[in-house]
């Protein structure tokens, strides 16, 4: 199972912690692209809201934009200078969009590193650009294209990713690795690693159980394929484990590397 971390220092620190706990692991660095597609809508707030009826993501964004505008205007007086940090934090995209629009129409000017509000314009007259990930508005695409002059923006990002891969299949070691990784790894990768760790552990247990009965590799694989999918039942969830013959061949090699069994030709020993 693989944990993703945000940097090289965290990668090395997590690897050390796992090694101290006797958990076999290795570090990985990969440069990979991320591609995101966005549908873009341009216009004044008034123009967009007039055509936005029943397009839920658009109505929601416009509502958030109005709330951001109202909050900014209620706490920012004409001729008052404020820093970006005073106006909003990095996660508040609505306020960032409003401030950008205010700068574009000249309602906000920069003076000595501060943003000064020159006037309080009406929200309806501000020109805005709204961007939506295409997968979030897929069901509304046809309607958007009919009502607006939409365009598409594709963002290509090439960046290095850092991972720590745990090779263990023992359930206790898997659980220990998950606990240690909580301090370093991304939440998403921990969730994925949890299910992968459970699945690998269960699959290893089933293979070792069958290997007690079947001493020939082809017979063991055949017996294993007959049991697909292997199901793990929890209180509120179920994990179905699927595989094919080639994947089992590779997993047997991994179990041999970890010292759980030995494979030679068509023979298997525990």
MIDO-83566 format. One record per residue: y, z, x of N, C-alpha, C in turn; residue in three letters. Coordinates in steps of 0.2 Angstrom, whole numbers, always signed. Example, Ala and Ser with C-alpha at 12.3 -4.5 7.8 and 13.67 -1.06 7.14 Angstrom:
<nodes>
> ny	nz	nx	cay	caz	cax	cy	cz	cx	residuo
> -28	+39	+66	-22	+39	+62	-16	+39	+66	ALA
> -11	+35	+64	-5	+36	+68	+0	+39	+64	SER
</nodes>
This chain:
<nodes>
> ny	nz	nx	cay	caz	cax	cy	cz	cx	residuo
> -6	+0	+4	+0	+0	+0	+6	+0	+4	UNK
> +12	-3	+2	+17	-4	+6	+24	-1	+3	UNK
> +27	+3	+7	+34	+6	+5	+39	+2	+8	UNK
> +45	+1	+4	+51	-3	+7	+56	+3	+8	UNK
> +59	+3	+14	+64	+7	+16	+71	+3	+17	UNK
> +76	+6	+18	+83	+3	+18	+85	+1	+25	UNK
> +82	+4	+30	+84	+2	+37	+78	+4	+42	UNK
> +80	+2	+48	+75	+3	+53	+74	+10	+55	UNK
> +79	+14	+55	+78	+21	+56	+74	+25	+51	UNK
> +75	+23	+45	+70	+26	+40	+63	+24	+41	UNK
> +62	+17	+42	+56	+14	+43	+52	+18	+49	UNK
> +55	+19	+54	+52	+23	+60	+51	+30	+58	UNK
> +56	+33	+55	+55	+40	+53	+49	+41	+48	UNK
> +48	+37	+43	+43	+37	+38	+36	+36	+42	UNK
> +36	+31	+47	+30	+30	+50	+28	+36	+54	UNK
> +32	+40	+57	+31	+46	+61	+28	+51	+57	UNK
> +31	+52	+51	+29	+58	+47	+22	+56	+44	UNK
> +21	+50	+43	+14	+48	+40	+9	+49	+46	UNK
> +11	+47	+52	+6	+48	+57	+5	+56	+59	UNK
> +10	+60	+58	+9	+67	+59	+4	+70	+54	UNK
> +4	+67	+48	-1	+69	+43	-7	+66	+44	UNK
> -9	+62	+49	-15	+59	+50	-16	+53	+45	UNK
> -11	+50	+43	-11	+44	+38	-10	+38	+42	UNK
> -15	+33	+43	-15	+27	+46	-10	+23	+43	UNK
> -5	+20	+47	+0	+16	+45	+3	+11	+50	UNK
> +7	+6	+48	+10	+2	+53	+17	+0	+50	UNK
> +21	-2	+54	+28	-4	+52	+28	-12	+52	UNK
> +32	-14	+47	+33	-21	+46	+41	-23	+45	UNK
> +43	-28	+48	+50	-31	+47	+49	-38	+45	UNK
> +52	-40	+40	+52	-47	+37	+59	-49	+36	UNK
> +60	-55	+38	+67	-59	+35	+65	-63	+30	UNK
> +67	-62	+24	+66	-66	+18	+72	-68	+14	UNK
> +71	-73	+10	+77	-75	+6	+77	-72	-1	UNK
> +82	-70	-4	+83	-68	-11	+87	-73	-15	UNK
> +85	-76	-20	+88	-81	-24	+90	-79	-31	UNK
> +96	-79	-33	+98	-77	-40	+102	-82	-43	UNK
> +101	-83	-49	+104	-88	-53	+108	-85	-59	UNK
> +115	-87	-59	+119	-84	-64	+122	-89	-69	UNK
> +123	-88	-75	+127	-92	-79	+134	-89	-80	UNK
> +139	-93	-79	+146	-91	-78	+150	-93	-84	UNK
> +154	-89	-87	+158	-91	-93	+166	-89	-91	UNK
> +170	-94	-91	+177	-92	-90	+182	-93	-96	UNK
> +187	-90	-96	+192	-90	-101	+196	-84	-102	UNK
> +201	-84	-107	+204	-78	-108	+200	-73	-112	UNK
> +201	-67	-112	+197	-62	-116	+197	-64	-123	UNK
> +203	-66	-126	+204	-68	-133	+199	-74	-134	UNK
> +199	-79	-130	+195	-85	-131	+188	-84	-131	UNK
> +186	-79	-127	+179	-78	-126	+176	-74	-132	UNK
> +180	-68	-134	+178	-64	-139	+178	-68	-146	UNK
> +182	-73	-147	+182	-76	-153	+175	-80	-154	UNK
> +172	-82	-148	+166	-86	-149	+160	-82	-147	UNK
> +160	-76	-146	+155	-72	-144	+150	-69	-149	UNK
> +152	-70	-155	+148	-66	-161	+141	-68	-161	UNK
> +137	-62	-161	+129	-62	-161	+126	-64	-155	UNK
> +130	-65	-149	+127	-66	-143	+127	-59	-139	UNK
> +122	-55	-140	+122	-48	-138	+124	-46	-131	UNK
> +122	-49	-126	+124	-48	-119	+131	-49	-118	UNK
> +134	-54	-121	+141	-56	-120	+145	-51	-124	UNK
> +143	-49	-130	+147	-44	-134	+147	-37	-130	UNK
> +142	-36	-127	+141	-29	-124	+146	-29	-118	UNK
> +146	-35	-114	+150	-35	-108	+157	-35	-110	UNK
> +159	-38	-115	+166	-38	-118	+168	-31	-120	UNK
> +164	-28	-123	+165	-21	-125	+166	-16	-119	UNK
> +162	-17	-114	+163	-13	-108	+169	-15	-104	UNK
> +171	-21	-104	+177	-23	-101	+183	-20	-105	UNK
> +183	-20	-111	+189	-17	-115	+189	-10	-114	UNK
> +184	-6	-113	+184	+1	-112	+186	+2	-105	UNK
> +185	-2	-100	+187	-2	-93	+195	-3	-93	UNK
> +197	-8	-97	+204	-9	-97	+208	-4	-100	UNK
> +206	-1	-106	+209	+5	-109	+210	+11	-105	UNK
> +204	+12	-101	+204	+18	-97	+209	+17	-91	UNK
> +209	+11	-88	+214	+10	-82	+221	+11	-85	UNK
> +223	+7	-90	+230	+8	-93	+232	+14	-95	UNK
> +227	+19	-97	+229	+25	-99	+231	+30	-94	UNK
> +228	+28	-88	+229	+33	-82	+233	+29	-76	UNK
> +237	+24	-78	+241	+20	-73	+247	+18	-75	UNK
> +252	+21	-73	+259	+19	-75	+262	+14	-71	UNK
> +267	+10	-75	+271	+5	-72	+274	+7	-66	UNK
> +274	+3	-60	+277	+5	-54	+273	+11	-50	UNK
> +268	+13	-52	+264	+18	-49	+259	+14	-44	UNK
> +259	+16	-38	+254	+14	-33	+248	+18	-33	UNK
> +242	+15	-33	+235	+18	-32	+231	+15	-28	UNK
> +226	+18	-24	+221	+15	-20	+215	+13	-24	UNK
> +211	+9	-21	+205	+6	-25	+201	+12	-27	UNK
> +200	+17	-22	+196	+23	-23	+198	+27	-29	UNK
> +205	+27	-30	+208	+31	-35	+206	+28	-42	UNK
> +206	+21	-42	+205	+17	-48	+198	+17	-51	UNK
> +193	+16	-46	+186	+16	-48	+182	+16	-42	UNK
> +175	+18	-44	+170	+18	-38	+167	+11	-38	UNK
> +163	+10	-33	+160	+3	-31	+155	+1	-37	UNK
> +152	+6	-41	+147	+4	-46	+151	+2	-53	UNK
> +157	+3	-53	+161	+1	-59	+163	-6	-59	UNK
> +159	-11	-61	+161	-18	-60	+166	-20	-66	UNK
> +166	-17	-71	+171	-18	-77	+178	-17	-74	UNK
> +179	-12	-71	+186	-10	-69	+188	-15	-63	UNK
> +183	-16	-59	+184	-21	-53	+186	-28	-56	UNK
> +183	-30	-61	+185	-36	-65	+192	-36	-68	UNK
> +193	-31	-71	+200	-30	-74	+205	-30	-68	UNK
> +204	-26	-63	+209	-26	-58	+210	-33	-54	UNK
> +205	-37	-54	+205	-43	-51	+209	-48	-55	UNK
> +208	-47	-62	+212	-52	-67	+219	-50	-66	UNK
> +221	-43	-66	+228	-41	-66	+231	-44	-60	UNK
> +228	-44	-54	+231	-46	-48	+232	-54	-48	UNK
> +227	-58	-52	+228	-65	-52	+234	-67	-57	UNK
> +236	-63	-62	+242	-64	-66	+248	-61	-64	UNK
> +248	-58	-58	+254	-54	-55	+256	-48	-58	UNK
> +251	-45	-62	+253	-39	-65	+252	-33	-60	UNK
> +248	-34	-55	+247	-29	-50	+248	-32	-43	UNK
> +252	-29	-39	+254	-31	-32	+252	-26	-27	UNK
> +250	-29	-21	+248	-24	-16	+254	-22	-11	UNK
> +255	-16	-10	+261	-13	-6	+258	-8	-2	UNK
> +259	-9	+5	+257	-3	+9	+250	-1	+8	UNK
> +245	-5	+7	+238	-3	+6	+237	+0	-1	UNK
> +242	+0	-5	+241	+2	-12	+242	-3	-17	UNK
> +239	-2	-23	+240	-7	-28	+245	-4	-33	UNK
> +250	-8	-34	+256	-6	-39	+255	-10	-45	UNK
> +255	-6	-51	+255	-9	-57	+263	-11	-59	UNK
> +264	-18	-60	+270	-20	-61	+272	-21	-68	UNK
> +267	-22	-73	+268	-22	-80	+261	-21	-83	UNK
> +261	-19	-89	+255	-18	-93	+254	-24	-98	UNK
> +250	-29	-96	+249	-35	-100	+244	-33	-105	UNK
> +243	-38	-110	+238	-37	-116	+232	-40	-113	UNK
> +226	-36	-115	+220	-38	-112	+218	-45	-115	UNK
> +220	-47	-121	+218	-53	-124	+221	-59	-120	UNK
> +226	-58	-116	+229	-64	-112	+226	-64	-105	UNK
> +222	-59	-103	+219	-60	-96	+214	-65	-95	UNK
> +214	-69	-90	+208	-73	-88	+203	-70	-85	UNK
> +197	-71	-87	+191	-67	-84	+185	-72	-83	UNK
> +181	-70	-79	+175	-73	-77	+169	-69	-78	UNK
> +165	-70	-82	+159	-66	-84	+153	-70	-81	UNK
> +148	-66	-77	+142	-69	-75	+136	-65	-77	UNK
> +131	-69	-79	+125	-65	-82	+119	-68	-78	UNK
> +114	-64	-76	+108	-66	-73	+105	-71	-78	UNK
> +102	-76	-76	+100	-81	-81	+94	-78	-85	UNK
> +90	-74	-82	+84	-71	-85	+86	-66	-91	UNK
> +92	-64	-90	+94	-59	-95	+97	-62	-101	UNK
> +99	-68	-101	+102	-72	-107	+98	-78	-108	UNK
> +92	-79	-106	+88	-85	-107	+88	-87	-115	UNK
> +87	-82	-119	+86	-83	-126	+93	-86	-129	UNK
> +98	-85	-126	+105	-87	-129	+108	-93	-125	UNK
> +104	-96	-120	+107	-101	-116	+109	-107	-121	UNK
> +106	-109	-125	+108	-115	-130	+114	-113	-133	UNK
> +114	-107	-136	+120	-105	-140	+126	-105	-135	UNK
> +125	-102	-129	+131	-102	-125	+134	-109	-123	UNK
> +129	-113	-122	+131	-120	-120	+135	-124	-125	UNK
> +133	-122	-131	+137	-125	-137	+144	-122	-138	UNK
> +144	-116	-137	+151	-113	-138	+156	-113	-132	UNK
> +153	-113	-126	+157	-112	-120	+156	-118	-115	UNK
> +160	-119	-111	+159	-123	-105	+156	-119	-99	UNK
> +150	-118	-100	+146	-114	-95	+145	-117	-88	UNK
> +145	-114	-83	+143	-116	-77	+137	-112	-74	UNK
> +134	-114	-68	+129	-110	-65	+131	-109	-58	UNK
> +130	-102	-56	+131	-101	-49	+124	-98	-46	UNK
> +122	-101	-40	+116	-98	-37	+118	-95	-30	UNK
> +115	-89	-29	+117	-85	-23	+110	-85	-19	UNK
> +111	-87	-13	+105	-87	-8	+107	-81	-3	UNK
> +103	-76	-2	+104	-71	+3	+98	-71	+7	UNK
> +100	-71	+14	+94	-70	+19	+95	-64	+22	UNK
> +90	-59	+22	+91	-53	+25	+85	-50	+27	UNK
> +85	-45	+32	+79	-42	+34	+77	-36	+30	UNK
> +70	-36	+29	+68	-30	+25	+63	-26	+29	UNK
> +63	-20	+28	+59	-15	+32	+54	-12	+28	UNK
> +48	-11	+30	+42	-9	+27	+38	-4	+31	UNK
> +34	+0	+28	+29	+4	+31	+23	+3	+27	UNK
> +18	+1	+30	+11	-1	+26	+6	+5	+28	UNK
> +3	+8	+22	-2	+13	+23	-9	+9	+22	UNK
> -13	+10	+27	-20	+7	+26	-25	+11	+23	UNK
> -24	+17	+21	-29	+22	+19	-31	+20	+12	UNK
> -37	+22	+10	-40	+21	+3	-42	+28	+1	UNK
> -43	+33	+5	-45	+40	+2	-39	+42	-2	UNK
> -41	+45	-8	-37	+47	-13	-32	+52	-11	UNK
> -34	+57	-7	-30	+63	-5	-25	+60	+0	UNK
> -27	+56	+4	-22	+53	+9	-17	+49	+6	UNK
> -19	+45	+1	-14	+41	-3	-9	+45	-7	UNK
> -11	+50	-10	-7	+55	-13	-2	+58	-8	UNK
> -5	+60	-2	+0	+63	+3	+5	+58	+5	UNK
> +3	+52	+6	+8	+47	+8	+13	+46	+3	UNK
> +11	+46	-3	+16	+45	-8	+21	+51	-8	UNK
> +19	+57	-7	+23	+62	-7	+28	+62	-1	UNK
> +26	+60	+5	+30	+60	+11	+35	+54	+10	UNK
> +33	+48	+7	+37	+43	+6	+43	+44	+2	UNK
> +43	+49	-3	+48	+50	-8	+55	+51	-4	UNK
> +55	+54	+2	+61	+55	+5	+64	+49	+8	UNK
> +60	+44	+9	+63	+38	+13	+63	+31	+9	UNK
> +58	+30	+5	+57	+23	+2	+61	+22	-4	UNK
> +62	+16	-6	+65	+15	-12	+61	+17	-18	UNK
> +64	+18	-24	+60	+21	-30	+56	+15	-32	UNK
> +58	+9	-32	+54	+4	-35	+47	+3	-31	UNK
> +48	+3	-24	+42	+2	-20	+37	+8	-20	UNK
> +40	+14	-22	+36	+20	-23	+31	+19	-29	UNK
> +34	+17	-34	+31	+16	-41	+25	+10	-39	UNK
> +27	+5	-36	+22	+0	-35	+17	+2	-30	UNK
> +18	+6	-25	+14	+9	-21	+9	+13	-24	UNK
> +11	+17	-29	+7	+22	-32	+1	+19	-36	UNK
> +3	+13	-40	-2	+10	-43	-7	+6	-38	UNK
> -4	+3	-33	-8	+0	-28	-13	+5	-25	UNK
> -10	+11	-23	-14	+16	-20	-20	+18	-24	UNK
> -19	+19	-31	-24	+21	-35	-29	+16	-36	UNK
> -27	+9	-37	-31	+4	-38	-36	+3	-31	UNK
> -33	+3	-25	-37	+2	-19	-42	+8	-18	UNK
> -40	+14	-20	-44	+20	-19	-50	+19	-24	UNK
> -49	+18	-30	-54	+17	-35	-59	+11	-33	UNK
> -56	+6	-31	-60	+0	-29	-65	+2	-23	UNK
> -62	+5	-18	-66	+7	-13	-71	+12	-15	UNK
> -70	+17	-19	-75	+21	-22	-81	+17	-25	UNK
> -79	+12	-29	-84	+8	-33	-88	+4	-28	UNK
> -85	+1	-23	-89	-2	-18	-94	+2	-14	UNK
> -91	+8	-12	-96	+12	-8	-102	+15	-12	UNK
> -100	+16	-19	-106	+18	-23	-111	+12	-24	UNK
> -109	+6	-25	-113	+1	-25	-117	-1	-19	UNK
> -114	+1	-13	-117	+0	-7	-123	+4	-6	UNK
> -123	+10	-9	-129	+14	-9	-135	+11	-12	UNK
> -134	+6	-17	-139	+3	-20	-141	-4	-17	UNK
> -135	-8	-16	-136	-15	-14	-135	-15	-6	UNK
> -140	-17	-2	-139	-17	+5	-137	-24	+7	UNK
> -137	-29	+3	-135	-36	+5	-128	-37	+2	UNK
> -124	-40	+6	-117	-41	+4	-116	-45	-2	UNK
> -120	-51	-3	-120	-55	-8	-122	-52	-15	UNK
> -127	-47	-15	-129	-44	-20	-124	-39	-23	UNK
> -120	-35	-18	-115	-30	-19	-109	-34	-23	UNK
> -107	-40	-20	-101	-43	-23	-103	-46	-30	UNK
> -109	-48	-31	-111	-50	-37	-111	-45	-42	UNK
> -113	-39	-40	-113	-33	-45	-106	-31	-46	UNK
> -102	-31	-41	-95	-29	-42	-91	-34	-47	UNK
> -93	-40	-46	-89	-45	-50	-91	-44	-58	UNK
> -97	-42	-59	-100	-41	-66	-96	-35	-69	UNK
> -93	-31	-65	-90	-25	-67	-82	-26	-68	UNK
> -80	-32	-67	-73	-34	-67	-71	-34	-75	UNK
> -65	-32	-77	-61	-28	-73	-63	-20	-72	UNK
> -61	-17	-67	-63	-10	-66	-57	-6	-70	UNK
> -58	-2	-74	-53	+1	-78	-52	+9	-76	UNK
> -45	+11	-75	-44	+18	-74	-40	+20	-79	UNK
> -42	+25	-83	-39	+28	-89	-35	+34	-87	UNK
> -29	+34	-89	-25	+40	-88	-23	+43	-95	UNK
> -19	+48	-96	-17	+51	-102	-13	+46	-106	UNK
> -9	+43	-103	-4	+38	-107	-4	+31	-104	UNK
> -8	+30	-99	-8	+23	-96	-15	+21	-94	UNK
> -16	+15	-93	-22	+12	-91	-21	+7	-85	UNK
> -25	+7	-80	-24	+2	-75	-30	-2	-75	UNK
> -30	-9	-75	-35	-14	-75	-35	-17	-68	UNK
> -41	-17	-65	-41	-19	-58	-45	-26	-58	UNK
> -42	-31	-56	-45	-38	-56	-46	-40	-48	UNK
> -50	-44	-47	-52	-47	-40	-56	-53	-41	UNK
> -56	-57	-35	-61	-62	-35	-65	-61	-28	UNK
> -70	-66	-27	-75	-65	-22	-71	-65	-15	UNK
> -66	-69	-14	-63	-70	-8	-59	-63	-6	UNK
> -56	-60	-11	-52	-54	-10	-57	-48	-8	UNK
> -63	-48	-11	-68	-43	-10	-70	-44	-3	UNK
> -71	-50	-1	-73	-51	+6	-68	-48	+11	UNK
> -62	-49	+10	-57	-46	+14	-56	-39	+14	UNK
> -57	-36	+8	-57	-29	+7	-63	-25	+10	UNK
> -69	-29	+10	-75	-26	+14	-73	-26	+22	UNK
> -70	-31	+24	-68	-31	+31	-63	-25	+33	UNK
> -58	-24	+28	-54	-18	+29	-57	-11	+28	UNK
> -62	-11	+24	-66	-4	+24	-70	-3	+30	UNK
> -72	-9	+33	-76	-8	+39	-71	-6	+45	UNK
> -65	-9	+45	-60	-7	+50	-59	+1	+49	UNK
> -58	+3	+43	-57	+10	+42	-63	+15	+43	UNK
> -69	+12	+45	-75	+15	+46	-79	+18	+40	UNK
> -78	+15	+34	-82	+17	+29	-89	+14	+28	UNK
> -89	+8	+31	-95	+4	+30	-96	-1	+36	UNK
> -102	-4	+37	-102	-9	+42	-105	-15	+39	UNK
> -103	-21	+40	-105	-27	+38	-107	-32	+44	UNK
> -113	-34	+43	-115	-39	+48	-119	-44	+45	UNK
> -117	-51	+45	-120	-56	+41	-120	-54	+34	UNK
> -126	-54	+31	-127	-52	+24	-129	-45	+23	UNK
> -129	-41	+28	-131	-34	+28	-125	-29	+27	UNK
> -126	-24	+24	-121	-19	+23	-124	-12	+24	UNK
> -121	-8	+28	-123	-1	+30	-117	+4	+28	UNK
> -119	+9	+25	-114	+15	+24	-113	+19	+30	UNK
</nodes>
